[in-house]
Amino acid sequence: MFENILLGITLLFSLSMLTAIAGGVVGGVLIGVLPGLTSTMGIALLIPITFSMPPAVGLAMLGGIYLASTYSGAISAILLNIPGTPAAVATLLDGHPMTKKGQSTRALALATFGSCVGGLISVLALLFIAPPLAEFSLRFGSPEYFLLAVFGITVISSLSGKDVEKGLIAGVIGLFLSTIGNHPLTGFMRFTYEIPALYDGIPLVVSLIGLYSIPEVIDMLVTRASGEKIKLDTDKSNPFAFLPEVIGQKLNLIRSSLIGIMIGIIPGVGCSIGGFMAYDGAKRSSKTPEKFGTGCSEGVVASETANNAVTGGTLIPLLTLGVPGNPVTAVLLGGIMIHGLRPGAELFTVNADIVYSFILSLFVSNILFVPVGLFMAKYCVRLIQVPKSILAPSILALAVVGSYAIRGSVDDIWIMLFVGFCGFVMQFFDIPRAPMVLGLVLGTMAEGELSRSLALVHGDVTAFLLQLVTRPISAIILILCAISLFQGIKQQLRRN
């Protein structure tokens, strides 16, 4: 193995490899900052460019795009309260409140360094423990996936702020929206009203754009119309001055990284869920959980560390088993196979030089997006100083273009505006939006896996419930769900 690592290092430091990594990181940061341009879209658009490159160089470029775009979604989330990518949704909870306090530079620095640490730890996991971890992920069946979704839904209580009831309302709205479209197993249409755009359900990215951008635009216009001026004093400190603060959160970094890696290994879960679970873990273990949601540094570090740790985790089943962990790695799998490579044992033996140079290039990408991200964020900070009369229509234009770009459908723009109006109503009544996002993300997964589980036992509910307590992994997740609910109730009683 160490011979293969040395072989990968010799390939890594060639001029073509370093140029490809740098190009991928810069492109990835730009993609992640703009709402609507996801990591999946960026890799899909740029795969053709890699056709003429050697396999190792092409994969290094695609890896740089993946990691950098996952991180840079936090920039617009922190500055504008609009997640650049779904992975940055949990970062909104404390990132934007820090900006409102005049701590935008600090928030961006915490997000950048946390992302770097999470990414590096996940690449180490990919390098040394990929095969056994990938084999463990194969033990997850439909009951385990269903309970994992339920466990994620229990996080809603910690995302609800001071009013758990409103958080539960938002979560139920998200769960309802997840049922729109065809049934994942039978294909039966629900709540579509014969509108073709709803046949495949409400697109997650379109929903995120509307849910967070439209309320911000309306708020800016109302604030300007009322004559109220909100001046955001940006922090002029050197971003590297906040590195000791991140390093000081050792337990938070390790816990969030492990959560991200494990979530990444399990196919179909995703970065956004990893961020929410890490955020929930940080809040539950914090000595001051009441500060979360008001601009708490622990929340920003936890969510960003976890969602970047997911990236390395998703590559473990991809490279060892050929099983993509999320839509991004599904596109990346196509890029790997286009270059004539086949995931599995053969990839780590016959093509060891390529795969190890690719894994090592991820180390460089994780380190390189720190200066690139901080440099670009330095200029992005000026966005919050732009007059609202210019910023509001610009955000609206980006929201419209981003929504249309997902599927090239005008109907998605109308969906975005409708969800955005719902988000404005929720903001008006002080209903948190994060539980709605979690319900929308996990509702689809929970319903699909529940349907498959029941189909496997021919609809016998008793047999299904018996599976939940007799299968070891299911039983462990069930216990975790119970603990999570108990802690949520305990915190609510303490607040009351």
matplotlib code that plots the C-alpha trace (Angstrom):
import matplotlib.pyplot as plt

x = [0.0, 2.7, 4.5, 1.3, 1.1, 4.6, 3.7, 0.7, 2.9, 5.2, 2.3, 0.7, 3.4, 3.6, 2.7, -0.4, -1.8, -1.3, -2.8, -5.8, -6.3, -6.0, -8.5, -10.9, -10.8, -11.2, -14.1, -15.7, -15.6, -17.3, -20.0, -20.7, -21.1, -23.9, -27.3, -28.6, -25.2, -24.7, -21.6, -23.5, -24.1, -20.5, -19.0, -21.5, -20.7, -17.0, -16.6, -16.2, -13.2, -11.4, -11.8, -8.5, -6.6, -4.9, -7.2, -5.3, -5.3, -9.0, -10.1, -8.0, -9.8, -13.3, -12.3, -11.3, -14.6, -16.5, -14.7, -14.5, -18.1, -19.3, -17.4, -18.2, -21.9, -21.3, -20.1, -23.5, -25.2, -23.2, -23.4, -26.8, -28.7, -29.0, -27.3, -25.2, -25.6, -27.9, -24.8, -24.8, -28.3, -27.3, -24.6, -27.4, -28.6, -25.6, -23.6, -25.9, -26.6, -22.9, -22.9, -25.7, -23.5, -20.7, -18.7, -18.8, -15.0, -15.0, -17.9, -16.3, -12.9, -14.6, -16.4, -13.3, -11.0, -13.7, -14.4, -10.6, -10.3, -13.4, -12.2, -8.7, -9.9, -12.4, -9.6, -7.5, -10.4, -10.7, -7.0, -6.6, -10.0, -12.0, -12.6, -13.8, -16.0, -17.5, -18.3, -20.0, -22.3, -23.6, -25.3, -27.7, -31.1, -34.4, -35.3, -32.0, -32.4, -35.9, -34.8, -31.9, -34.4, -36.5, -33.4, -32.7, -36.3, -35.8, -33.2, -36.1, -36.6, -33.0, -33.5, -36.8, -35.2, -37.3, -40.6, -40.6, -44.3, -43.5, -40.5, -42.8, -45.3, -42.5, -41.2, -44.7, -45.0, -41.7, -42.8, -46.1, -44.2, -42.0, -45.1, -45.9, -45.2, -45.2, -44.9, -41.4, -42.5, -45.9, -45.6, -49.0, -49.4, -50.2, -51.1, -49.9, -53.3, -52.2, -49.3, -46.4, -43.8, -44.9, -44.8, -41.2, -41.9, -40.6, -36.9, -34.8, -32.5, -35.3, -37.1, -33.9, -33.5, -37.1, -37.3, -34.2, -33.9, -37.4, -38.0, -34.6, -35.6, -39.0, -37.3, -34.8, -37.6, -39.7, -36.7, -35.8, -39.4, -39.8, -36.7, -34.9, -31.2, -29.3, -25.6, -23.5, -20.0, -17.8, -14.9, -11.6, -9.5, -7.1, -9.0, -6.1, -6.4, -9.4, -7.6, -6.7, -10.5, -11.2, -8.4, -9.6, -12.8, -11.1, -14.0, -16.4, -14.1, -13.6, -17.2, -18.5, -15.9, -16.9, -20.6, -19.9, -17.8, -20.4, -23.2, -21.2, -20.5, -24.3, -25.5, -28.3, -28.1, -26.2, -24.2, -27.2, -28.2, -24.6, -24.5, -27.8, -26.8, -23.4, -25.1, -27.5, -24.6, -22.7, -25.8, -26.6, -23.0, -22.5, -22.4, -24.4, -27.0, -29.2, -26.6, -27.1, -29.1, -28.0, -24.5, -22.7, -19.2, -19.7, -22.7, -20.8, -17.8, -19.9, -22.0, -19.1, -16.8, -19.4, -20.6, -17.1, -16.3, -19.2, -17.3, -14.6, -17.1, -19.2, -16.0, -15.4, -18.3, -17.8, -14.1, -14.3, -17.7, -18.8, -21.8, -22.2, -23.1, -25.0, -25.8, -22.4, -20.5, -23.0, -21.8, -18.3, -18.7, -19.5, -16.3, -14.3, -15.8, -15.4, -11.7, -11.7, -11.5, -13.6, -14.3, -13.5, -10.4, -9.0, -8.9, -6.6, -4.3, -4.1, -4.7, -3.1, -1.1, -4.3, -6.5, -3.8, -2.8, -6.5, -7.0, -3.8, -5.0, -8.0, -5.6, -4.2, -7.7, -8.8, -5.8, -5.9, -9.5, -8.5, -6.5, -8.8, -12.0, -10.7, -9.5, -12.8, -14.8, -12.9, -14.5, -17.8, -18.1, -18.7, -22.0, -23.5, -22.5, -24.2, -27.4, -30.5, -32.1, -29.4, -28.9, -32.5, -33.2, -29.8, -30.6, -34.0, -32.4, -29.9, -32.8, -34.7, -31.7, -30.6, -34.0, -34.3, -30.8, -31.6, -33.9, -34.3, -38.0, -39.9, -42.2, -39.4, -39.4, -43.0, -42.3, -39.5, -41.7, -44.5, -42.1, -40.5, -43.9, -44.4, -41.0, -42.0, -45.2, -43.2, -40.7, -43.6, -45.0, -41.5, -41.7, -38.2, -37.4, -34.7, -37.1, -39.1, -35.9, -35.1, -38.6, -38.5, -35.1, -35.8, -39.5, -38.7, -36.1, -38.3, -41.3, -39.3, -37.5, -40.7, -42.5, -39.6, -39.4, -43.1, -42.9, -40.2, -42.5, -45.5, -47.2, -47.0, -46.7, -45.9, -43.0, -41.7, -41.8, -40.1, -37.3, -36.7, -35.9, -34.2, -31.8, -28.7, -28.1, -31.8, -32.0, -29.0, -30.5, -33.9, -32.2, -30.5, -33.9, -35.3, -32.3, -32.7, -36.4, -35.8, -33.1, -35.4, -38.2, -35.8, -34.5, -38.0, -39.0, -35.8, -36.7, -40.3]
y = [0.0, 2.4, 1.8, 2.8, 5.9, 6.9, 6.2, 8.5, 11.2, 11.2, 11.7, 14.3, 16.9, 17.1, 20.4, 19.1, 17.6, 20.8, 22.9, 20.7, 20.8, 24.6, 25.0, 22.6, 24.4, 27.9, 26.6, 24.8, 27.9, 29.9, 27.2, 26.8, 30.6, 31.0, 29.6, 26.9, 25.8, 22.6, 20.4, 17.8, 20.4, 21.6, 18.2, 17.2, 20.3, 19.9, 16.2, 16.7, 18.9, 16.0, 13.7, 14.9, 14.7, 11.7, 9.9, 11.0, 14.6, 14.6, 13.0, 15.4, 18.3, 16.8, 16.1, 19.7, 20.9, 18.6, 19.6, 23.3, 23.7, 21.8, 24.3, 27.5, 27.2, 28.5, 31.9, 33.0, 31.2, 33.3, 36.6, 36.6, 33.9, 31.9, 28.5, 28.3, 24.5, 22.2, 21.2, 24.7, 24.8, 24.0, 26.7, 29.3, 28.8, 30.5, 31.8, 34.6, 35.7, 36.2, 38.4, 40.5, 40.9, 42.3, 39.1, 38.0, 37.6, 35.4, 33.3, 32.8, 31.9, 29.3, 27.8, 27.6, 26.1, 23.7, 22.5, 22.0, 19.9, 17.8, 17.2, 16.2, 13.7, 12.2, 11.8, 10.0, 7.6, 7.1, 6.4, 3.9, 2.4, 2.5, -1.3, -2.3, 0.8, 0.2, -3.4, -2.2, 0.1, -2.9, -4.2, -1.3, -2.5, -0.7, -0.8, 0.8, 3.5, 4.2, 4.5, 6.7, 9.1, 8.9, 9.7, 12.7, 13.9, 13.8, 16.6, 19.0, 19.7, 21.1, 23.3, 24.8, 27.5, 28.5, 27.2, 23.5, 23.5, 25.9, 23.7, 20.7, 22.5, 23.4, 19.8, 18.5, 21.0, 19.7, 16.1, 16.9, 18.6, 15.5, 13.4, 15.5, 13.6, 9.9, 7.3, 6.0, 2.3, 2.3, 5.3, 6.6, 10.4, 12.4, 16.1, 16.9, 18.2, 17.1, 19.6, 17.9, 19.9, 18.2, 14.6, 14.2, 16.1, 19.4, 19.7, 20.2, 22.9, 24.9, 24.7, 25.9, 28.8, 30.0, 29.3, 31.4, 34.0, 35.3, 36.1, 37.9, 40.0, 40.9, 41.8, 44.0, 45.8, 46.3, 47.5, 50.0, 51.2, 51.8, 53.9, 51.6, 51.2, 48.2, 48.8, 45.6, 46.4, 43.8, 42.4, 43.7, 41.0, 38.7, 35.5, 33.4, 35.0, 32.7, 29.5, 28.9, 29.2, 26.4, 24.2, 24.8, 23.0, 19.6, 17.5, 19.3, 18.8, 15.1, 14.3, 16.3, 14.7, 11.1, 11.9, 13.3, 10.3, 7.8, 9.7, 9.9, 6.1, 5.4, 5.8, 8.3, 10.3, 13.5, 16.4, 18.4, 15.6, 15.3, 19.0, 18.9, 15.8, 17.3, 20.6, 18.7, 16.8, 20.0, 21.7, 18.7, 18.5, 22.2, 23.9, 26.8, 25.3, 28.4, 30.3, 28.1, 29.9, 33.3, 33.3, 30.5, 29.6, 25.9, 25.6, 26.9, 24.7, 21.6, 21.9, 22.9, 20.2, 17.5, 18.4, 18.4, 15.2, 13.7, 14.2, 11.8, 9.4, 9.3, 8.3, 5.2, 3.1, 4.7, 3.6, 0.3, -1.0, 1.2, 2.4, 6.2, 7.8, 10.8, 12.4, 14.1, 10.8, 9.2, 11.8, 11.2, 7.5, 8.3, 10.3, 7.4, 4.9, 7.2, 7.1, 3.3, 2.7, 0.2, 0.7, -2.2, -4.2, -3.8, 0.0, -0.3, -2.9, -2.6, 1.2, 1.9, 4.9, 6.6, 6.0, 6.9, 10.1, 11.0, 10.4, 12.4, 15.2, 15.6, 16.5, 19.3, 20.4, 20.6, 22.7, 24.9, 26.0, 27.7, 30.6, 30.6, 30.6, 33.3, 35.5, 35.3, 35.7, 38.9, 40.4, 38.6, 40.3, 43.6, 42.2, 43.0, 46.7, 46.9, 49.1, 47.0, 48.6, 46.9, 43.8, 42.7, 42.6, 41.0, 38.2, 37.7, 37.5, 34.9, 32.9, 32.9, 31.9, 29.3, 27.7, 27.6, 26.1, 23.0, 21.3, 24.0, 24.4, 27.6, 25.7, 25.5, 29.3, 29.2, 26.5, 28.5, 31.6, 29.6, 28.0, 31.4, 32.9, 30.1, 30.9, 34.6, 33.6, 31.4, 34.1, 36.6, 34.2, 33.4, 29.7, 28.3, 27.2, 24.7, 22.0, 22.3, 21.6, 18.6, 17.3, 17.8, 16.0, 13.1, 12.6, 11.2, 8.9, 7.7, 7.1, 5.2, 3.0, 2.3, 1.2, -1.1, -2.6, -3.4, -4.8, -7.2, -8.6, -8.6, -5.8, -7.5, -4.7, -7.0, -8.6, -5.1, -3.9, -7.1, -6.4, -3.0, -4.5, -7.8, -6.5, -5.2, -2.0, -1.2, -1.7, 0.6, 3.4, 2.9, 3.5, 6.6, 7.9, 7.4, 9.1, 12.0, 12.4, 12.2, 14.9, 17.1, 16.8, 17.4, 20.6, 21.8, 21.3, 23.1, 26.1, 26.2]
z = [0.0, 1.0, -2.4, -4.1, -2.0, -3.0, -6.7, -6.3, -4.8, -7.8, -10.1, -7.8, -8.0, -11.8, -13.3, -15.1, -11.9, -9.9, -12.6, -12.9, -9.1, -9.0, -11.9, -10.2, -6.9, -8.4, -10.6, -7.6, -5.4, -8.1, -8.6, -4.9, -4.3, -6.9, -5.7, -8.1, -9.5, -7.6, -7.4, -9.6, -12.3, -12.2, -12.6, -15.3, -17.3, -17.0, -17.5, -21.3, -20.7, -19.1, -22.1, -23.6, -20.2, -18.7, -16.3, -13.1, -14.2, -15.2, -11.9, -9.9, -11.6, -10.9, -7.3, -6.8, -8.1, -5.8, -2.6, -3.3, -4.4, -1.3, 0.9, -0.9, -0.6, 2.9, 1.6, 0.3, 3.2, 5.7, 3.9, 2.3, 4.2, 0.9, 0.7, -2.4, -2.2, -0.2, 1.9, 3.4, 4.8, 8.4, 8.2, 7.8, 11.4, 13.0, 10.0, 9.0, 12.6, 12.9, 9.9, 11.4, 14.4, 12.2, 12.4, 8.7, 8.4, 11.6, 10.3, 6.9, 8.5, 10.9, 8.0, 5.8, 8.4, 9.6, 6.1, 5.5, 8.7, 7.9, 4.4, 5.4, 8.0, 5.5, 2.9, 5.5, 6.1, 2.4, 2.1, 5.0, 5.9, 2.7, 2.1, 5.6, 5.9, 2.5, 3.5, 6.7, 4.6, 2.7, 5.9, 5.7, 4.4, 3.9, 7.7, 8.6, 6.0, 7.2, 10.8, 9.8, 8.2, 11.4, 13.4, 11.3, 11.8, 15.5, 15.0, 14.3, 18.0, 18.2, 15.1, 16.4, 18.5, 21.5, 20.1, 19.4, 18.4, 15.5, 14.5, 14.4, 12.2, 9.8, 9.8, 9.0, 6.1, 4.8, 5.1, 3.2, 0.4, 0.1, -0.8, -3.8, -7.1, -7.8, -5.1, -4.9, -5.2, -7.0, -9.2, -8.0, -8.5, -5.3, -5.1, -8.7, -10.0, -13.5, -13.5, -15.3, -13.3, -10.1, -11.4, -10.1, -6.9, -5.8, -6.6, -3.5, -4.9, -6.4, -3.0, -1.1, -3.5, -3.1, 0.6, 1.5, -1.3, -1.7, 2.0, 2.0, -1.1, 0.4, 3.7, 1.9, 0.0, 3.1, 5.1, 2.4, 2.0, 5.8, 5.8, 8.3, 7.6, 8.8, 8.7, 9.0, 10.3, 8.8, 10.8, 9.5, 11.3, 9.5, 8.8, 10.0, 13.4, 13.9, 13.2, 16.9, 17.7, 15.3, 16.6, 20.1, 19.3, 19.0, 20.2, 17.9, 14.9, 15.6, 16.3, 13.3, 11.0, 12.1, 11.7, 8.2, 7.2, 8.4, 6.7, 3.5, 3.4, 3.5, -0.1, -0.7, 2.5, 1.5, 2.8, 4.1, 6.5, 7.7, 8.5, 10.4, 12.4, 13.4, 14.3, 16.5, 18.1, 18.8, 20.3, 22.6, 23.9, 24.3, 27.7, 26.2, 23.8, 24.1, 22.1, 19.0, 16.3, 17.5, 16.0, 17.7, 16.4, 17.4, 15.1, 12.1, 12.7, 13.3, 10.1, 7.8, 9.2, 8.7, 5.2, 3.9, 5.7, 3.8, 0.5, 1.4, 2.9, -0.4, -2.3, -0.2, -1.6, -5.0, -5.4, -3.6, -4.7, -7.5, -5.5, -5.6, -2.3, -3.7, -7.1, -7.3, -7.1, -9.5, -12.1, -11.0, -11.5, -15.1, -15.4, -13.9, -16.3, -19.3, -18.7, -18.9, -15.1, -13.2, -9.5, -7.2, -6.2, -9.7, -9.3, -6.2, -7.9, -11.6, -11.6, -8.2, -9.6, -10.8, -7.8, -5.2, -7.1, -7.2, -3.4, -2.6, -4.9, -2.6, 0.2, -1.9, -2.9, 0.7, 1.6, -1.6, -1.2, 2.1, 0.5, -2.6, -0.6, 1.9, -1.0, -2.8, 0.4, 1.1, -2.0, -1.5, 2.0, 0.1, -1.0, 2.3, 1.8, -1.6, -1.4, -1.0, -4.0, -6.1, -4.0, -3.9, -7.7, -8.2, -5.7, -7.4, -10.8, -9.5, -7.9, -11.2, -13.3, -10.8, -10.6, -14.4, -14.8, -12.7, -15.3, -17.9, -17.0, -16.6, -14.2, -11.7, -11.5, -10.5, -7.9, -6.5, -6.2, -4.5, -2.0, -1.5, -0.6, 1.9, 3.3, 3.7, 5.5, 7.8, 8.5, 9.2, 11.8, 13.2, 12.1, 11.5, 8.0, 8.7, 10.0, 6.8, 4.7, 6.9, 6.5, 2.7, 2.5, 4.8, 3.9, 0.5, 1.9, 4.8, 2.6, 0.0, 2.5, 4.5, 1.3, 0.4, 3.9, 3.9, 0.4, 1.5, 4.2, 1.9, 3.9, 7.2, 9.7, 12.6, 10.7, 9.8, 13.4, 14.5, 12.0, 13.6, 17.0, 16.0, 13.4, 15.3, 13.3, 13.3, 17.1, 17.7, 15.5, 17.3, 20.6, 19.2, 18.1, 21.6, 23.2, 20.8, 21.5, 25.2, 25.1, 23.0, 25.5, 28.4, 26.7, 26.1, 29.7, 30.8, 28.5, 29.9]

ax = plt.figure().add_subplot(projection="3d")
ax.plot(x, y, z, "-o")
ax.set_aspect("equal")
plt.show()
